[in-house]
Amino acid sequence: MGLSPYRKAIMVDESLYFFKQDVGKKVYEIEYETTYVTKWQVLADNKEGAFDTWLAENKQDLVTEDSANCVCSYVKDYTQLGNTQIIAEIKYNKEDDEVYADES
């Protein structure tokens, strides 16, 4: 099964290393989407102050961080597994003694 001519151009990441023993393997890209809903409890004098404190002190990555006046009290994630597709095949060029990702 070849690569579709209609797929978007995807480059193999330079930090992905491959060697002779990888010849014949494929490089796959797996798409994984996560949406987080967070609720924060903020100690403040009024609504505007709560928003200002939240804006200044909340930190969100994949992990939440609390501060003295602003703590994450609820997190729920919604996930969906996306498409898995072949983006390259690892090949070996004997002439140049080079292992490379054929993205064609």
C-alpha positions in Angstrom: 0.0 0.0 0.0 1.6 3.3 -1.1 1.3 6.7 0.3 -1.7 8.7 -0.9 -0.8 11.5 -3.4 -3.6 13.6 -1.7 -2.1 13.6 1.8 -0.7 16.8 3.3 3.1 17.1 3.2 4.5 15.7 6.5 8.1 15.7 7.3 9.8 13.1 9.4 11.0 14.8 12.6 14.8 15.2 12.7 14.9 13.9 16.3 13.7 10.5 15.1 16.8 8.3 14.6 16.9 5.2 12.5 19.6 2.7 11.6 20.2 -0.3 9.3 18.2 -2.6 11.5 15.2 -0.3 10.9 15.2 -0.8 7.1 11.7 -1.9 6.0 10.0 -0.3 9.0 7.5 2.5 8.5 7.3 5.8 10.3 3.8 6.4 11.7 2.3 9.6 12.9 -0.5 9.3 15.5 -2.7 12.2 16.1 -4.1 12.5 19.6 -6.3 15.4 20.7 -7.1 16.4 24.3 -9.4 19.1 25.5 -9.3 20.1 29.2 -12.0 21.8 31.2 -10.6 23.4 34.3 -12.4 25.1 37.2 -10.5 27.3 39.5 -11.5 28.5 43.0 -10.0 31.9 43.7 -9.8 33.8 46.9 -10.6 37.5 46.3 -12.8 40.4 47.5 -15.0 40.6 44.4 -15.6 39.1 40.9 -13.2 41.5 39.2 -10.5 40.8 41.8 -11.1 37.0 41.4 -10.6 37.3 37.6 -7.5 39.5 38.0 -6.0 37.0 40.5 -6.9 34.0 38.2 -5.4 35.8 35.2 -2.2 36.6 37.1 -1.7 33.4 39.0 -3.2 30.4 37.1 -0.8 28.2 35.2 -2.0 25.6 32.7 0.0 23.1 30.8 -0.8 19.5 30.9 -0.5 19.8 34.6 -2.1 22.5 36.7 -0.2 24.5 39.4 -1.8 26.0 42.4 -0.8 29.2 44.2 -1.7 30.4 47.7 -4.8 32.3 46.5 -5.7 30.3 43.4 -6.1 26.5 43.3 -7.4 24.2 40.6 -10.3 22.3 42.1 -11.5 20.4 39.0 -10.1 19.0 35.8 -11.8 16.8 33.3 -10.4 15.9 29.9 -12.1 14.9 26.8 -10.0 12.9 24.4 -10.3 11.6 20.9 -7.9 9.4 19.0 -7.4 10.8 15.5 -6.0 9.3 12.4 -2.9 7.0 12.2 -1.1 7.2 8.9 2.2 6.1 7.4 4.3 9.1 6.6 7.6 7.4 5.5 9.5 4.1 5.1 13.0 3.6 6.4 15.4 2.6 3.5 19.1 1.9 3.0 21.2 3.4 0.2 24.2 0.9 -0.2 26.0 3.3 -2.5 26.2 6.1 0.1 26.0 3.7 3.1 23.1 5.8 4.4 19.8 5.0 6.2 17.1 7.5 5.3 13.3 8.1 5.5 11.7 7.8 2.1 8.7 10.2 2.4 7.5 9.6 -1.2 
